[in-house]
């Protein structure tokens, strides 16, 4: 049996899903059709025999009523014809009391037992006059039995005709089951076939813009296969967005790296001919080379940070946002000595914590403070405020400068990678700081937005959700 199971499992693995589904559906429908036909055959056979037995019972009752008190004899013997009445004979329990004329119907030991009262009446099938007969043997007073017989060939013919007809119907049902199974598998697996075709097309072309065509209808009434296709389309949309984002990142990075790499190459070539340069020229080339290396290093580090989608779980801990803000403000005062940084921590925000990576949150705030310091006019402060809002204890951190602010046309793009407004192109930076800040914020379940501050300047708002 185990060998047969292995062969069956191997056969199923080698057959396509459509073939297996068609065979399963066909087998189920065919089994039902054959079962119904078989049940109908037995019902028809039972009813025909039951009608014949009822006729025998009625004939026996009539003979008993008409021949009450009669001795052993042949009552009627014309059952060889279809239109004739039933053959009937009275048989005694004792063979010595048999009449001189031979019986028309076979007399066996069970017949004598019915006559003697030791056996219950019964039906039997016999053959006489070259025809099949259905015979009833029942009691006929004391010590006697009555045998009544009718031709059974009409019933047998009806049973055979019913068998042939039902076999034809069953065969048609099996054929119809095969067609229905094929139709069901073809229709039911059509979305799967489209999904497979789309996946193969994407694998061949490496283009995630392809989608599976979905049948019309409200989303709430979709079947499982349609929901699978919808989920696959959603996955393709995410994949397309990811691929497009990667392509833009590579294109933007190559564009941004081209200028500093060209400058590095030029300065390196100059230093390679240092014997032809004056000491002042060598010093300028060496300084430019060092600045270019630092710029490229910072740009590459920023790109690596942007390539990360999530924070590493082993480094996540409960972080006091107020402590991170105090640390980054202190570092910003060191880096930007000419800019005043003001920090205000509201009531209840000092002890507030959120799960995160301290170094990454510090990088987020550092980017915001550096951006604010670059656009702050001399003598104007950068204001940092941390406060608690809402009944659930949400945290909000704002960074405001008093610079020219963000033009309305540039506001939708300030968090895009490598985007730099017209006023910022003359300032140092790669255009990745704010994009990195938003990515870090979203990785920590927070939201970073930008807008115009009341009275002028830019206002960046970092909003954390409710606390634990």
Phi, psi and omega in degrees: 000323180296323178295321178294320178297319179296320178296318179296318179295320179295321179296318180295322180294329184275352181262143177297158180299322180298318179295316181295320178293319179297317179295319180295315180294318179296316180298320180295312181293319179296319179298319178295316181298313180296319179297318179295317180296318179296317178297319178297321179299312181293325177294315180297315180299316180296317182294320179295315178294325180294320178296320178296319179294324176296321177297319178297319180297318179295319179296318179297319179297318180295318180296319180297318181292324183278337186236035181296131179087358180285155178270185180301130180186173173265115183278313179213141183221034182250025184284002177291343180254147183295324184273354183280158176290171183295145170291138181215140176210148180257126185240131178277162177289329181263122180300337180295338182267008180296147175291166181290325180288142180291146178290148175279325182257149182294137179246117182242178180301319178300329178295316178298325180292322176296318179297323180281350179085011180264000181220145180283156176303152183208162175254150178208160178253127179228170178236130181209148180058025181075013182231148175286140179233150172251125189236140175247128175246121184219170181288146176224070183079194181281130174070015180224156177229149178249129175249126179233134183224145174228154178294135183253000183295328175298321179293315179298321177296318178296322178295318179295317179298319177296321179296315180297314182297315180290329175295320177295318178295319178297318177298318177296323177296320178295316178298316178297324178297319177298315179296318179294321178299318178295317180295318180297315181294322181291317181286314183294326182262009179300315176298325178294320177297318178295321178298315179297316180298318179295317179298318178294323179293320178294319179297325182282321185261345185057035180242107183278012180280349180291150178224157176272132178286126183259146177291152179291155179142157179294147182300328183290344182252016180282147178276181186296319182293320179294321176295325176297316178296321178297316178297322179294320177296320177297318178297320179296322177298316177296320179295318179298318179296320180294316179297317179297320179296319178295318179296319178296321180296316179295317181295315180294319181296317179297323179292317181288329181280341186298315184292309180294327178292323177296319178295320178299315181297319181296314181293324178295319178294324178296316181291335176294336177250044185298335181292343180264355184258155175281162177305322179294319179294319178296321179296317179295317180294320179294317178297317179296322178295317179297316178296320179296320179296317179296321179295315180293320179299314178297321179295316179295318178298320178296319179296321178296320178296320181290335180288347179275132180266330184225162176278142178296124185301320181299340182265356182284134178210171176284119187247132172279114184295326180297319179294321178296319179296317179297318181295314182291325177295320178297318178294321179295325178296328178287318183285329182237075184294338182274356182248135178273132178245122181249129180242129177233122179250119183285170180296132180088349182269347184296318184263001183292135180235158174216146177291133180178186178253115186304315183298323181288320177295323176296322178295321178300308182294325179298318179298319179294318181292319178298319179296318179293321181294324181297326185259005180275128175294155179303136178088354179259144184271163168254120187258126179242128181227135177237126183215164177256138179226155174076163180288338182274358177081040175289154181248142178224126178240128181241144175233120184234138172241173180244033180275201184289348181081181182254121178301149182300326180290331182269345187302319180293346188245005188295337180262006177284149180292134177066009179278132178224127180293166183301322182285344185260357186288338179273354182264156179292153179134164183249354183083016181251349187298310182289324177298319178293322180298315179294321180297318178296320180299313181293327177295337179259014178074021180248172179230133181246124180233161180232148178195185180269136180275147176299130180087003178108155181099176181255147180230118177253132185239122176254117186244121173263151177288187180295149182283174180293000000 
